Amino acid sequence: MPQTLRRCERRGLLWPAGTSGGTRWYRRHNLDRLRRIAELLQAGLNLTGIALVLDLEHTDAQLRNRPGEHPNSPAPTA
């Protein structure tokens, strides 16, 4: 698992906080993201594919949080 963590960090998939002693601290959102990465690895995706999936999921979440801009949102009324 440590090699997977380092590979994910190098690919920009995880951003742990660091200490002056070089210890990495993984916050809750990093742990949730790591679980998602593990699911996608188990499904057969490589890290490049996982990066694409995570980016699409992030974009989708942003669009869903912007009322009136999601393709399935009702059109604004005048």
N, C-alpha and C positions, 0 to 999 in steps of 0.2 A: 504493500500500500504506500510506503513512503516514496517509491519511484513514481507511482501514479500521481501523488500529490505534487511532486516536483515537475513532472511533465505538464500537469494542468496549470501550474504557476507559470512555467515558461511559455505556454500557449496563451496565457492571459485569461484562462477560464476561472481562476481563483485569485483573490487578492488578500492574503492574510496580513494582519497587522504584525509588525515586528518589534522586537525590543532591542535595546542597545547591545545585549548579549547574543543576539542572533536567533533568539527563540521566536517561533512563529505562533501567533494567536489566531485561531479560526473563530470568527463570530458566527452567530446563529445563521445568518443568511449564507455564509460560506458553507456551513454544514449542510443546509438544505440544498444548496447548489451541488455540493459533492454527492449527495444522495441521488440527485437527478442525473449527474454524470455517470454514476455507477449503474443506474437503470439503463441508460443509453448504451453504455459499454456492454452490458449483459445482452442487450438487444442486437449487438453486432456492429454498432457504429464505431468509427475510429474518431480520434480527437478532432479532426477537421470537420467531420460531419456533426459531431456534438457541438462544436462552436457555432455552426450554422443553425442547428435546432435551437440552441439557447438564445441566439440572437433573434430568431423569429418569434420565440416565445416572449422575449422581452418586448419586442415591437408590438406584438399582439396585445400584451398587457397594457402598454402605454396607450394604444388606440382605444381600448375598452374603457380606459379611465378619462377619456376626453369626450364629453358629451357633444353630440352633434357631428362628430367627425368620423365615427365608425361607419363603415358601409351599410350596416343594418340599422343605423339610427334613423328615426323619423326625420323627415325634412323639416327645417325650421319654418315656422309660419310667420307671415308678415302682419 
